[in-house]
Amino acid sequence: MNCWTRRQFGSLVGAACLTAVAPRVARSQARARVVVIGGGIGGATVAKYLAANAAGIEVTLVEPKARYTTCFFSALYLAGMRSLESLTHGYETLAQRYGIKIVHDFTAAIDPVAKTVDLKSGGKLPYDRLVLAPGIAFKFDAIEGYDEPATEIMPHAWIAGPQTELLRRQLDSMEDGGVFLIVSPPNPFRCPPGPYERASLVAYYFKQFKPRSKILILDAKDSFFEQELFQDAWVRHYPGMIEWLPAQFTGGIKAVDIKDLSVKTAGDTFKGAVVNFIPPQMAGGLAQQAGLADQSGWCPVEPTTFESKLQRGIHIVGDATSGGDMPKSAFLANSQAKVCAFAIAAALTGSARFAPHLFNTCFTFLAADDAVSDAIALEPEGGTIKISEILISEVGEDAETRRQVVQAANGWYDAFTHDVFG
Ligand SMILES: Cc1cc2nc3c(=O)[nH]c(=O)nc-3n(C[C@H](O)[C@H](O)[C@H](O)COP(=O)(O)OP(=O)(O)OC[C@H]3O[C@@H](n4cnc5c(N)ncnc54)[C@H](O)[C@@H]3O)c2cc1C
């Protein structure tokens, strides 16, 4: 029998071996059925950790895409430092090594009373427990002129794949001397340092190939995560190339015009040669449709089990969740997924429960040989989740320290994606 060791089950300090006892569901002899919707970071991790460690559970993973491309490290692709293929992962190992049933389909609806999931192709999947990890959706009605067709002209590239490729093509064909305009969304949104890492690495690319070009960031906010670290790096690596305008300066983002590639703020209109418009965000569409999101647009969850606070028997992990201090990151989605898998195994097989511990580490590239990191530990507290420890890189660190973070980041990518898909 497999069991979770401390090493394998990083987010569960003190986790003991799950015993493969008969499931607590009514159907005699049958294995409990867990259906996981969404084969991104959160969903694939829940599926893998349940299938690998709880023998009494049959796991089905529903994901429309045949292969998953990571958003993390996509800025390296935009800068020409990695191929998209190197960021793309399949589901073969999850199926073959862990026996997970992979269904490549889109989940159209959930019936929490009948405990079934409707697939777009017409099939139906029964479940004893359901996990949703649908990621994010965009609020297309929030900014005048930015609807779904507009993403083909002004890509968001905030869900990796064809959008990221489109943005790369636009940057490649942009003339030297052009302005790359990034619109950064209001909080909360997927990957708080993401827009600014993207600006840094596109500047790295411009510095080599289009040195007269500029980057303008129009922000919906007045400050951003790791601001001092970024602004220090922009002065050191890309003097005069990146300009950041906060909402208090522009008066906020009001509208876009895809015909002349312009973004209108309260005060001015800004034109770009390439416009990367990252819209305001909310939990993925299925979570909204199933009534799992509250007025904030995100899904409130119990901090020790990731069970929905709005619908019992349904768990939610990843960016779609809301709760206290949790940032929307792949690392945390993976950490949440392990806590969730452990709680589901306990509920269905009677294995022991343990206090969950959540962690997040983000590596952020400022240039090819300059990266910073932030690490946080989080704990359940008063019905929500709070940061208990924090460790962040500092302005003024020497070049060798930053090179070591680059090495750690590359090692992390391989180990992390193996943990999720391997
Ligand atoms: C530019 C950028 C850089 C980033 N860098 C980092 C980083 O360095 N470190 C880090 O930790 N995080 C980073 N992130 C954040 C990270 O990518 C997300 O936090 C992570 O992907 C969240 O995982 P998830 O499972 O919630 O969603 P996703 O990984 O997006 O997965 C959601 C999945 O659900 C599927 N799905 C949606 N609806 C349905 C449906 N109805 N039926 C079936 N399937 C469905 C989708 O196809 C998708 O595969 C970055 C993000 C961006 C945009």
The ligand as an SDF file (V2000), in Angstrom:
LIG
                    3D

 53 58  0  0  0  0  0  0  0  0999 V2000
    1.6770   35.2690  -16.2420 C   0  0  0  0  0  0  0  0  0  0  0  0
    1.4800   34.3840  -15.0410 C   0  0  0  0  0  0  0  0  0  0  0  0
    2.5840   33.9700  -14.3000 C   0  0  0  0  0  0  0  0  0  0  0  0
    2.4010   33.1430  -13.1780 C   0  0  0  0  0  0  0  0  0  0  0  0
    3.5010   32.7670  -12.4550 N   0  0  0  0  0  0  0  0  0  0  0  0
    3.3440   32.0070  -11.3460 C   0  0  0  0  0  0  0  0  0  0  0  0
    4.4770   31.5950  -10.5830 C   0  0  0  0  0  0  0  0  0  0  0  0
    5.6250   31.9380  -10.8930 O   0  0  0  0  0  0  0  0  0  0  0  0
    4.2750   30.8110   -9.4970 N   0  0  0  0  0  0  0  0  0  0  0  0
    3.0310   30.4180   -9.1190 C   0  0  0  0  0  0  0  0  0  0  0  0
    2.9040   29.7010   -8.1210 O   0  0  0  0  0  0  0  0  0  0  0  0
    1.9230   30.7810   -9.8350 N   0  0  0  0  0  0  0  0  0  0  0  0
    2.0440   31.5540  -10.9230 C   0  0  0  0  0  0  0  0  0  0  0  0
    0.9450   31.9190  -11.6620 N   0  0  0  0  0  0  0  0  0  0  0  0
   -0.4140   31.5700  -11.1860 C   0  0  0  0  0  0  0  0  0  0  0  0
   -0.8450   30.1490  -11.5800 C   0  0  0  0  0  0  0  0  0  0  0  0
   -0.7530   29.9580  -12.9660 O   0  0  0  0  0  0  0  0  0  0  0  0
   -2.2780   29.9090  -11.1200 C   0  0  0  0  0  0  0  0  0  0  0  0
   -2.3970   30.3360   -9.7820 O   0  0  0  0  0  0  0  0  0  0  0  0
   -2.6420   28.4250  -11.2030 C   0  0  0  0  0  0  0  0  0  0  0  0
   -2.6540   28.0050  -12.5340 O   0  0  0  0  0  0  0  0  0  0  0  0
   -4.0040   28.1850  -10.5450 C   0  0  0  0  0  0  0  0  0  0  0  0
   -4.3720   26.8290  -10.6850 O   0  0  0  0  0  0  0  0  0  0  0  0
   -5.9200   26.4170  -10.8470 P   0  0  0  0  0  0  0  0  0  0  0  0
   -5.9380   24.9430  -10.7950 O   0  0  0  0  0  0  0  0  0  0  0  0
   -6.7680   27.1880   -9.9220 O   0  0  0  0  0  0  0  0  0  0  0  0
   -6.3130   26.9450  -12.2980 O   0  0  0  0  0  0  0  0  0  0  0  0
   -5.7450   26.5000  -13.7160 P   0  0  0  0  0  0  0  0  0  0  0  0
   -4.3590   26.0340  -13.5860 O   0  0  0  0  0  0  0  0  0  0  0  0
   -6.0330   27.6250  -14.6460 O   0  0  0  0  0  0  0  0  0  0  0  0
   -6.6310   25.2740  -14.1320 O   0  0  0  0  0  0  0  0  0  0  0  0
   -7.9970   25.3830  -14.3750 C   0  0  0  0  0  0  0  0  0  0  0  0
   -8.4030   24.2530  -15.3210 C   0  0  0  0  0  0  0  0  0  0  0  0
   -9.8120   24.0840  -15.2570 O   0  0  0  0  0  0  0  0  0  0  0  0
  -10.2640   23.7640  -16.5540 C   0  0  0  0  0  0  0  0  0  0  0  0
  -11.6950   24.0910  -16.6020 N   0  0  0  0  0  0  0  0  0  0  0  0
  -12.2700   25.3100  -16.4640 C   0  0  0  0  0  0  0  0  0  0  0  0
  -13.6080   25.1970  -16.5600 N   0  0  0  0  0  0  0  0  0  0  0  0
  -13.8820   23.8800  -16.7550 C   0  0  0  0  0  0  0  0  0  0  0  0
  -15.0840   23.1450  -16.9370 C   0  0  0  0  0  0  0  0  0  0  0  0
  -16.3020   23.7360  -16.9280 N   0  0  0  0  0  0  0  0  0  0  0  0
  -14.9910   21.7940  -17.1090 N   0  0  0  0  0  0  0  0  0  0  0  0
  -13.7840   21.1790  -17.0990 C   0  0  0  0  0  0  0  0  0  0  0  0
  -12.6110   21.8370  -16.9410 N   0  0  0  0  0  0  0  0  0  0  0  0
  -12.6640   23.1760  -16.7670 C   0  0  0  0  0  0  0  0  0  0  0  0
   -9.3870   24.6080  -17.4700 C   0  0  0  0  0  0  0  0  0  0  0  0
   -9.3420   24.0780  -18.7870 O   0  0  0  0  0  0  0  0  0  0  0  0
   -8.0440   24.5580  -16.7630 C   0  0  0  0  0  0  0  0  0  0  0  0
   -7.1880   23.5360  -17.2640 O   0  0  0  0  0  0  0  0  0  0  0  0
    1.0950   32.7190  -12.8060 C   0  0  0  0  0  0  0  0  0  0  0  0
   -0.0050   33.1230  -13.5720 C   0  0  0  0  0  0  0  0  0  0  0  0
    0.1780   33.9440  -14.6690 C   0  0  0  0  0  0  0  0  0  0  0  0
   -1.0230   34.3640  -15.4860 C   0  0  0  0  0  0  0  0  0  0  0  0
  1  2  1  0
  2  3  1  0
  2 52  2  0
  3  4  2  0
  4  5  1  0
  4 50  1  0
  5  6  2  0
  6  7  1  0
  6 13  1  0
  7  8  2  0
  7  9  1  0
  9 10  1  0
 10 11  2  0
 10 12  1  0
 12 13  2  0
 13 14  1  0
 14 15  1  0
 14 50  1  0
 15 16  1  0
 16 17  1  0
 16 18  1  0
 18 19  1  0
 18 20  1  0
 20 21  1  0
 20 22  1  0
 22 23  1  0
 23 24  1  0
 24 25  2  0
 24 26  1  0
 24 27  1  0
 27 28  1  0
 28 29  2  0
 28 30  1  0
 28 31  1  0
 31 32  1  0
 32 33  1  0
 33 34  1  0
 33 48  1  0
 34 35  1  0
 35 36  1  0
 35 46  1  0
 36 37  1  0
 36 45  1  0
 37 38  2  0
 38 39  1  0
 39 40  1  0
 39 45  2  0
 40 41  1  0
 40 42  2  0
 42 43  1  0
 43 44  2  0
 44 45  1  0
 46 47  1  0
 46 48  1  0
 48 49  1  0
 50 51  2  0
 51 52  1  0
 52 53  1  0
M  END
$$$$
